[in-house]
Amino acid sequence: VRAGKAGAVEAMVLMMRTHADTILAQIVACSVLHCLFQSRAGIAGAVEAVTAALREHPESDRTFQDLEEGACRVLYLLVLGNLANQILAAEEGAIEVVVAVMRRREECNNIQMIAYRIIHILINVNVKNKTRAVRAGAVDAVVSAIRRHTGNQQEMEEAD
């Protein structure tokens, strides 16, 4: 709570926006947001910053994989149980970006699991988001993830 009052969330969002082209800054900011997460992160622009980090760094090397995993974890925390952030995330293109990450990181179980959970949260009670997910190819991405990670299928189903 003290970190939030001191502006730590806002500082990380500012760093993500100011250094949008610097992968290390994005990784550090996502890690800090993950540690500091609290409800005011959505108010401070974290949903937009994290979604932008995922959208603007579609490279395929290991460094970018670390960013994608960290950003997905933060996005998950932002939308979990927060309808306003769910709507905002969808408007910012989070569904499309998360589906793209799932396709890019088919072999990474951690990313597949968290991405699946994000999509599930975003489409669970929102018809508009379900339509967006279908258009983005979420059905194929999720089915592929379940097939590829059959040993973890129970975990994915439990996320429902």
MORANOR-V277627 format. One record per pair of residues at least 12 apart in sequence whose C-alpha atoms are under 10 Angstrom apart, sorted by the first residue. I is the first residue (numbers start at 1). J is the second residue. Records with the same first field share a line. If there is no record, write none. Layout:
I = J / J
This chain:
1 = 36 / 37 / 38 / 40
2 = 36
3 = 36 / 37 / 38
4 = 36 / 37 / 38 / 39 / 40 / 41 / 44
5 = 40
7 = 44
8 = 32 / 33 / 36 / 37 / 41 / 44
9 = 29 / 32 / 33 / 34 / 36 / 37 / 38 / 40 / 41 / 42 / 43 / 44 / 45 / 46
10 = 33 / 40 / 41 / 42 / 43 / 44 / 45 / 46
11 = 29 / 33 / 44
12 = 25 / 26 / 28 / 29 / 30 / 31 / 32 / 33 / 36 / 41 / 44 / 45 / 46 / 49
13 = 26 / 29 / 30 / 33 / 41 / 44 / 45 / 46 / 47 / 48 / 49 / 50
14 = 29 / 44 / 45 / 46 / 49
15 = 28 / 29 / 49
16 = 28 / 29 / 30 / 46 / 49 / 50 / 52 / 53
17 = 45 / 48 / 49 / 50 / 52 / 53
20 = 49 / 52 / 53 / 56 / 57
21 = 53 / 56 / 57
22 = 53 / 57
23 = 53 / 56 / 57 / 63 / 64 / 66 / 67
24 = 63 / 64 / 66 / 67
25 = 67
26 = 49 / 50 / 53 / 54 / 57 / 64 / 66 / 67 / 68 / 70 / 71
27 = 53 / 63 / 64 / 65 / 66 / 67 / 68 / 69 / 70 / 71
28 = 67 / 70
29 = 49 / 50 / 67 / 70 / 71
30 = 46 / 49 / 50 / 53 / 66 / 67 / 68 / 69 / 70 / 71 / 72 / 73 / 74 / 75
31 = 66 / 67 / 69 / 70 / 71 / 73 / 74
32 = 70 / 74
33 = 46 / 50 / 70 / 71 / 73 / 74 / 75 / 77 / 78
34 = 70 / 71 / 72 / 73 / 74 / 75 / 76 / 77 / 78
35 = 74
36 = 74
37 = 74 / 77 / 78
38 = 77 / 78
39 = 77 / 78 / 79 / 82 / 85
40 = 78
41 = 74 / 77 / 78 / 85
42 = 75 / 78 / 79 / 82 / 84 / 85 / 86 / 88 / 89
43 = 84 / 85
45 = 85 / 88
46 = 74 / 75 / 78 / 85 / 89
47 = 71 / 74 / 75 / 76 / 77 / 78 / 79 / 85 / 86 / 88 / 89 / 90 / 92 / 94
48 = 75 / 85 / 88 / 89 / 91 / 92 / 93 / 94
49 = 71 / 75 / 92
50 = 67 / 68 / 70 / 71 / 72 / 73 / 74 / 75 / 78 / 89 / 92 / 94
51 = 68 / 71 / 72 / 74 / 75 / 89 / 90 / 92 / 93 / 94 / 95 / 96 / 97 / 98
52 = 71 / 92 / 93 / 94 / 97
53 = 67 / 68 / 71 / 72 / 97
54 = 67 / 68 / 69 / 70 / 71 / 72 / 75 / 94 / 97 / 98 / 100 / 101
55 = 68 / 92 / 93 / 94 / 96 / 97 / 98 / 100 / 101
56 = 97
58 = 97 / 100 / 101 / 104
59 = 101 / 104
60 = 101 / 104 / 105
65 = 101 / 104 / 105 / 108 / 111
66 = 111
68 = 98 / 101 / 102 / 105 / 111 / 115
69 = 101 / 105 / 108 / 110 / 111 / 112 / 114 / 115
70 = 111 / 114
71 = 98 / 111
72 = 94 / 97 / 98 / 101 / 110 / 111 / 112 / 113 / 114 / 115 / 117 / 118
73 = 110 / 111 / 114 / 115 / 117 / 118
74 = 114
75 = 89 / 94 / 98 / 114 / 115 / 118
76 = 114 / 115 / 116 / 117 / 118 / 119 / 121 / 122
77 = 118
78 = 118
79 = 118 / 121 / 122
80 = 117 / 118 / 121 / 122
81 = 121
82 = 121
83 = 121 / 122 / 125 / 126
85 = 122
86 = 118 / 121 / 122 / 123 / 126 / 129
87 = 122 / 126 / 128 / 129
89 = 118 / 122
90 = 119 / 122 / 123 / 126 / 128 / 129 / 132 / 133
91 = 129 / 132
93 = 132 / 136
94 = 118 / 119 / 122 / 133
95 = 115 / 118 / 119 / 120 / 122 / 123 / 129 / 130 / 132 / 133 / 134 / 135 / 136 / 137 / 138
96 = 119 / 132 / 133 / 134 / 135 / 136 / 137 / 138
97 = 115 / 136
98 = 111 / 112 / 114 / 115 / 116 / 118 / 119 / 133 / 136 / 138 / 141
99 = 112 / 115 / 116 / 118 / 119 / 133 / 136 / 137 / 138 / 139 / 140 / 141 / 142
100 = 115 / 136 / 137 / 138 / 141
101 = 115 / 141
102 = 114 / 115 / 116 / 138 / 141 / 142 / 144 / 145
103 = 137 / 138 / 140 / 141 / 142 / 144 / 145
105 = 145
106 = 141 / 144 / 145 / 148 / 149
107 = 145 / 148 / 149
108 = 145 / 148 / 149
109 = 145 / 146 / 148 / 149 / 152
111 = 145
112 = 141 / 142 / 144 / 145 / 146 / 148 / 149 / 156
113 = 142 / 145 / 146 / 149 / 152 / 153 / 155 / 156 / 159
114 = 156 / 159
115 = 141 / 142 / 145
116 = 138 / 141 / 142 / 143 / 145 / 146 / 156 / 157 / 159 / 160
117 = 156 / 157 / 158 / 159 / 160
118 = 159
119 = 133 / 138 / 139 / 142
120 = 133 / 138 / 142 / 156 / 159 / 160
121 = 159 / 160
124 = 160
142 = 156
